[in-house]
Amino acid sequence: MAISCDFLVIGSGIAGLSFALEASKFADVVLVTKRGADEANTKYAQGGIAAVLDHGDTFEAHIADTLTAGAGLCHERVVDLCVKDGPGRIRALQEIGARFDKSHQPGEGHADLDLHLEGGHSARRVAHAGDMTGREVERALLEAVLGSPRVRVLEDHMAIDLITLEKYGGPEVCAGAYVLDAAGGKVSTVLARATVLATGGAGKVYLYTTNPDVATGDGVAMAYRKGAEIANMEFYQFHPTCLYHPQAKNFLISEALRGEGAILRNTDGHAFMRSHHPQADLAPRDIVARAIDFEMKKSGADCVWLDITDKKPAFVRERFPGIHSECLKYGIDITHQPIPVVPAAHYMCGGISTDLEGRTTIPGLWAIGECAATGLHGANRLASNSLLEGAVFAHRAAEALRGIDRTKALPEVPDWDASAAASSDEAVVISQNWDELRRLMWNYVGIVRSTRRLKRAARRIAMLQEEILEYYWNYFVTRDLLELRNIATVAQLIVDGAMSRRESRGLHFTIDYPEHDDRLARDTVVKRGVAPHLRGT
């Protein structure tokens, strides 16, 4: 079965929904999302959206904070345009009904918004909706998208592979994707004038993550298989504070707690961050994550403790209602007890290389949001710049595609051929490889790395990929199989990037090269059939 549209959007977080909404004003859009339409990393973002919204703040300060966090790898032009477009993207979200918290002191800030301070920021500039900002942004965008007659949403559908065709003897052009209906098992051919990857992150490549189950790096893996350039995959951000409890799954404890005065303590009750960084508990995330990892390894403890009990209980409950409520489910009253926390894989700072509008190196293929390497984050993302990036580049991509020629006929392509496939009675292969892959990534390619561990990981990943590929070609595809194939590809790309960077910078720390080298302040580039390298070498 073939489906035709002007734009195919894969992913339903802030980037995908924002693009679909804007593009639907002038074109027909099909939006594919592999589970429910609201199930994306965006939904779980607690902190907020960073933008210069207060009269006492400046664009220059936000730019400087972003560059500092990025450890010398941010693309300054990208940082400048993202920061300066930030207030406009906040206004656009408010116009479609997103409700951000208002200030208790009218007249301050932009539109009287209450603004959080987060680690790495020199001013209060994080617009938020309590501590459930992502949920509110997702709600507002999804309601607007579902209300548009020009957007068709396909839930429980997963893209298998991109469709590329040679055009006039030139480079291959993306013409859409093959898409699996996960419930029915049928594969459709979706043809489009432009395909927009907005598939989010890949936290499920690690054993411990703050990400939901959908975060399996699908866009990066699909783009790599078709020959797109991938950049900076070694820079995977580990959020310092994920709730540590045997019954809790993937629950993030927002950095905003530390912005409001929460203190990290070791098992002896000692506040340890001052000995790791001058900014103490407000240090950039990579510093905090490594500090926690160091303290846990030094003491042998399973976690450290985040303590906000010095604040008045009413303040904590009002400021962090979601975190307070969730922790209560596990018998932890954060107004009177410190929170047990550990680092967990959180945000992918690399991804599919794009230009200033979201174009990838494959004509007809665009990437926005977390799956894209725009140059904003460099070697480490500044807190709450992620939703900002998704909104800004969705807007820029939609504007760039506004003038696309909608009169030309779409190409004819062959339907998905599964004639040689069979039903599998060996699904245990998927679960076994899934568990092994995520555990070896956590142990060998985690917060602190070494060349020896990276080489071990590379060898084992290659063996797993052989097993996965054999299974893929012999049996009918399922969502679990496709996700396994994708995280294996992402794991390979992370290791390739890490082995190519012979220094420590930002989120990539290796005991074999513990210092950063100014000569290596370049993007890591990985492309199918080309040896991984730093750009310009």
N, C-alpha and C positions, 0 to 999 in steps of 0.2 A: 504494500500500500504506500502511495506517495502523497505527501503533504507539501504544499507550496506556500511560500510567504515572502515578504520583503526581507524581514529580519528574523533569524532564529537566535533566541537568547537561551543559553544553557546556564541555569542557576537562578535562585530566587531570593538572594540577600539584598542588601541595600544597593549594590551595583546593578544587578540584573533587573530588579524592580524599577529602579530609577530610570534606567535606560529604556525599558519597555514602556513606561509611562510617558516619557518625553517623545520617544519615537512614534508612539501610537497617534500622536497629533497629526502625523503626515504619512504614515505607512501602516501596513498590516504586520503584526508581530505574533510569532508562536514562541511561547516561553515553556521550556522543558525543565521540570524539577523532579528529582528522583524519589522524593517522598512527599509529604504534605507541602503545600506551597509556602508555609511559614517556617519550615524546618531548614534553617540556615545558621551559619555562625553569627550573623547579625542579631538574630533573636536572643542570643545569650550574652551579648555585649552589655556589660554593666555600667562602666564608667561614663561614657558619653562621647561627644564630638568636640574636638578641639578647634576653636576659631577665635579670632580677635574680636571680642564682643563688648569689652569694657573700655571706658574712656581712658583709663590709666594704662592700658595695654597698647602694644604696637605690633605692626606686621614684622618689623625688624627683630623684635624680641622673639616672636614665634619662629621666625626663620632661623635665628641664631640657636634656639633651643633644639630645633629639628636637626640642624647641621651638627651640633655637638653630640647628640644621641647617635647620629648616623656614622660617627667615627671616621670621617673623611671620605665616605663613598656616596653621599647624597649627590644627586644632580641638582645643582643650585637653581637652574632655571625651573625645574619641576617643583622644587620646594617653594620658590617665589610664587608661581601661579596657583599652587594648591592653597597656600596660606592666604593669598589675596582674594581667592574665590570663596573662602570658607564662610564668611558672613552671608553671602548670597545663597549658598546651599542651605544654611540654617533657615533663612527666610523662606526658601522654596518648600522645605519640609513643613514649616509652620503653615504655609498657605494651603497645603493639602490635609491639614488637621493634626499634625504631630504636636503633642502637648509637652513642652519642656517646662521644668519647674521654674516658677517666678521668684524673684528676689523679695525678701521681707523688707527691703529698703528701697521703695519706689524711686525711680529716677536714676538709679545706678545701672550701668551696663547697657547692652543692646536689648531693646524691647523688654526691659526690666527682668531679664533672665538671671536666675541664680547660677553662679558659676563655681565649679569645683577647682581645686588645685590638685594636680597629680605629679608623681615623680618625674623629674627632668624638666618640668615647666617652671619658668621664672615668674609666672603670674597666674591668677585665676582666669581660665579661659575655656573650661570644659562645660558645655551645655549638657544638661542631663534631665532624665525623667526618673527621679529617685535613684535607685541603683539598678533599674531595669530599663535603661535607655534603649537598648537594642530591640526589646520587645515592643516598645511604643513606636519606634521608627518603622519596624516591620509591619505592625498593625496598620499604621497610616498609609504606608506605601501599598500594601496588599489590598486594602479596601479601595484605593484609587485605581489600581490596576484591574481588579475584578470588575470595577464599574465601567471600564473602557470597552466599547463594542469592537475595538480593533485589536484587542489582545486575546489570544487563545491560550489558555493555560493547560498544560498536560501534566497532571500530577502522577506520581508513581511511574514516571518514565525516566529512563537513564540513557544518556548518549553512550554509544559503544565506541564509535570511531568517527572521525571527521571524513568527509568526502572531498577529495581534491582531484582536479582535472587539469591536464595540460591545455594551455590556451594559446593558439597561434604559434606553437613552437617555443613559447616563452616559459617562465616559471609556472609551477602548478598553482592553481587558484582554488580556494576553498569554496565549495558549492553547497554546503550543508552538513548533515550528519545522519548516520544510522542510529535509530533510537529504539530501545527496548521498552515495551510495555511490561513492567515487572509483574503485574497481576496476571495478565493474559499470556505472557510469553511470546507475543508477536513482535516482530521487528519492522518498524516503518522507516521509509526513506523520507527525510525532511529536507527539501530544497529551499535555498534562500539566496538572496542577492548579497547578503552579508551575514556572517555567523559571529555571534558575540559570546565569548567565554566569560562567564561570571560565576565560576564554580567554587570560589572560596579557597580555603586552606587545605591542609593535609595532616592535621594533628594526629589522625589515627595511624599514621606511620610509626608512632611511638607508643610504648606500652602505657604511659601515663600522659593524659592530655586533658585540657579544659574543653576541647572541642566536642561537638555532638557527633553521632555516628556517621553523618553524611560527609564529614571532612576527610576525603580520601584522595585528594589531589587529582581529580579526574581531568580537569582542564589542562593542567601542566603535562600530564602523561599523554593525553590525546595529541596535544600540540607537538610534543617531542617526537612522537611516533611518525608524524607527518613532516618532520624536518624543520620545525620552528626553532628559533634561537631561544635558549633558556639561560637565565642569568642568576648568579648569587644565591644558589640553592643551599650553600653551606651555612647561611645565616638564618637559622631557625630560632625564634624567640621562645624561651621558656618563661612562662609567667611565674614569678617567685612564689605566689601564694594560692595554692589550690587546697580546698578543704581536705584534711587527712582524717578519714573515718572509714571503717570497713564497709559501711552500708551506703556511703556517699559515692556518687559517680559523676566525675567531670564537673564538680561545682567550684566555680571560680570565686575567690574572695578579692573584690575589686581593689585596685591600687589606690582608689579614692580614700580608703580607710587610712592609709598611711599619709595621704594628703591632709587628712583632718586630724592627724596626731597619733595614729596607732603606732606602736613600737614593736619591733621584732626582738624576741628574747630567746635565748637558748634554754636548755633543760634546767640550768641553774638559776634562771630568771635574769641573767645578765643581758642588757641591751647591747648587742654586738656590732651593729652596723657602723658606729662611729670609727671603729678600728679598721673598717674596710674601705671607707670613702668619706670625704669631707661633708658630703650632703647627707650622710647617715641614711635614715630610712627613706629619704626622698632621692636617693641615687638612681641612675638609670636602671632599667630592669635587668640588663645582662649582669651588672655589678651585683645587684641584690640576689639574683638567682645563684650566681657563683658563690656568694658569701654564705647563703643558706646551705648550699651543697658542701662547702668547706666545713661549716659548723657541724653538720650532721655526720660527716665522715670522721671529723676529729673526735666527736663524743660517742659515735656509734648509735646516736638517737634516730628514731624513725621519722621525726618531724621537729620543727621549731614552733614557736608560739607567737601569734600576733595579738597584741594587747591594746585594746582601746577602752579599758575599764576606767581610765582617768577622766573620761568624758561623762557628762551627765546622762543617765539612762534615757531620758526623754529625747535628747539630742541624737543619740545613736539610733533609737527606734525611728525617729522622723527622717534622719538622713539616709539610713540604710535599711529600709523596711524589708526588702527582699532577702538580704543576707541574714538579718535578725530572725526572720521567719523560718528560713531554710535551716539555719543552725539549731533552732529550737527543736526541729524535727529529730535531731540527733542528740538531744539533751544538753546542748551548749547554749547558754544564755550569754551572748557576747557583751551585754551591759555589765556583767559581773565576772565573766570567765574569759581567759585568753583563748584564742582559736587555734587549734592544731593545724599547721599548714606545711605543704611541701611544694617544690617547684614542679611544673608540668608543661609539656609541649603546648604552645599557645598560638603563635602567629608565624606565618611564613613570610619572610622579608624579601625573598627572591621570587622568581616565577618566570612567566613568559615575557620576553623582552618586547616592549612597546615604545611607540613614539609619543608625542605630546597629546595625541588624540586617541590613543589606544590601539593603533594599528600594530599588528605583529609583523614578523618577517615573511609571512605567507599572505599574498594578496587575498582579500576577501575575508580574512580572519582577524578578529579583534579580541582584545582581552582587557578586562577591567576588574577592579576590586583586588582581593587578596591573591588571586591567581596570576596577577600581572606584576612584572618587575618594571615599574615606571621610573624608578630612580628617586622616589620620595624618601624611602626609608634608609637607604644605604646599608650599613652593616648592623643596624639596630633601630627598630621602630620606636619613636617617641609615643608615649601613652596617648590614646584617643585620637591619633592621626589616621587610624585605619578607616573608620566610618567616613571621615573627611575625604580620604582618597577615593573611596568607592563612589561617593556622591559627586565629587568634582569630575572624575574621569567618565562616569556615566553621562554627565551633562556634555562634556567635550566630545565624546564619541557620537552622541545623538546629533549634536550640532554639525559635526563633520559629515555625517551620513544624510543630512537633510536634503542635499542636492543629488542623491543617487538616482541613476537612470532606472525608472521603474517600468519602462516600455519594452525592454528587450525580453525575449522569451528565456525562461530558465532552461538549463541543459537537461538532456535525458541521461540518466545514469542507471546502471543495473540495480535490481532489487537485491536485498540481502540474501545470500545463498547459504542455507544450512542443510543442504541435501546430504552432506557427508557426515553430519553430526548425529549423535545418539544421546539418549537419556543416560544420566550417570547414576551409578549406585555406589560411588566413591566420594561423596561429598566431604568425608572426613579429611580428604587431602586438602581441601580449602581451609578448613578450620585449623588444621595442623600447621600449614604454611603461614597462615595469618598470624597465629600466636608466635611462631618462631621468628618471623620477620620483625614483628613489633618489639619483641624482647631483645633481639640482637641489636636493633637500632638504639634502644634505650641504654644498653650496656656498653656498646662500642662507639656510638655516634651521638652521645648525649651532650650534657652541659660542658664537660671537660673531655678532650679527645687526645689521642696519640696516634702516631703514624702506624704503629704496630696494630692497634685495635681497628683502625680504618682499613688496613689491608685484610684483616680477618673478616671484617664486615663485607668488603667487596667480593671476596671469594665465595662466601656463603650466599650472598644475594644473587650472584651469577648462577649458582646451582639451583636456588629456588626459582629463578626466572625460567630456567630450562624446564623444570617440573610444571610450572604454571602454564608455560606456552604449550607444552604437550597436551595438558588437560584442556586448554582453551580450544585447540583445533579438533579435538576428538568428541567434545560434548556440547550440547546446547548451552548457550550462554545464560547466565543468571546474574542478578545484581551482585550477589556475594562474590562470584568469580570475577566479574568486571572490576569490582572494588579491590580485590586482591591483586589483580594484574596491575592496576594503577598504583597502588601503594608500593609495589615492588619496583616499578619504574621510578617513582619519586625517591625511594630509598637509594637507588643507584645514582640518581642525580645529586642527592645530598652528599653522598660519599665521594663522587667524582669532583664536586666543587671543593669539598674539604681537603682532599688529597692534593688539589692543585694550588691551594693557598698555603704557602710556607711562611706563615706568620700568624700571630694572634691579633684579631681585630674585631671589635664589637662582639657579636654573638658567637663568633668562631674562636674558641680558645683551645690551643693544643700545647701540651707540656713539652713537645719537641721544639716548638718555635714560640716561646712564651711572650716575646716582644713584638710590637707592630713595626713594620718596615715601610717608611714613607714611599719607597720606590714601588711598592706593591699596592698603592691606593688606586686600584683599577677593578672594574667588574670582572667576575669570573664568568666565562661563556662556555656553555655546553650545547653541542648540536649533534644530532645523529650523524655518525660517519666522520666526525671531526674530533680530534683529541681535545679534551677540556683544557682551557688556557685562560690566562688573564688577558683582557682586551688590550691589544697593542703589543703582545709578546708572542 
